[in-house]
Amino acid sequence: MTATPALRATASLRPEQTARLMDETGLDDDILRRLVHRFYDRVRVDLVLGPIFDTRITDWEPHLERMVAFWSSVALMSGRYHGVPVTAHANLPVEWSHFERWLDLFRQTAVEVCPPRGATHVIDRAESISKSLHMAVQDTQRHRCPPHLT
Ligand code: HEM
């Protein structure tokens, strides 16, 4: 198969699905890279979320690369991300209001950076993943032993 110019820009384990999604959403890896970088520029200076990331991420470049791969996998089914987001969040000191803030910043950035159908696509995915991550956080908090029992 001869790759289209857009597809050549997005390495994928599932080239046909990725090509279809790129076509439907107008997204590609360059746009997703801009989305991730601009979003975390906002997160890092945010009064609510910034301190949570600051204490856990010292080297931002690998995190940003991982997040570009994550969004490429989520939005374009490229299969580039291999990780377990639930584990990374289960022990964070967060409640639903933190996810709402995260989603506010993500929506603002997606609308600025992505074509309209692409913005809707990534926002839908972010909203549904936020609900799953929040449930995982709640689950961990519910099963955590109170300090006087440890
Ligand atoms: C309350 C909101 C959130 C906070 C405070 C938060 C915080 C963090 C932190 C601190 C890390 C780094 C963990 C580490 O390396 O030890 C991380 C990783 C990550 N986050 Fe979030 N996050 C939030 C919401 C989300 C949402 C909504 C998504 C997806 C839509 C997401 C996707 C990811 C992914 C994919 C990783 C990388 C996991 C890995 O493979 O290591 N996060 N997050």
Residues whose N, C-alpha, C, O or C-beta is under 5 A from the ligand:
A	BS01	HEM	I52 F53 R56 F70 G83 V84 P85 A88 V94 H98 F99 W102 A126 I129 S130
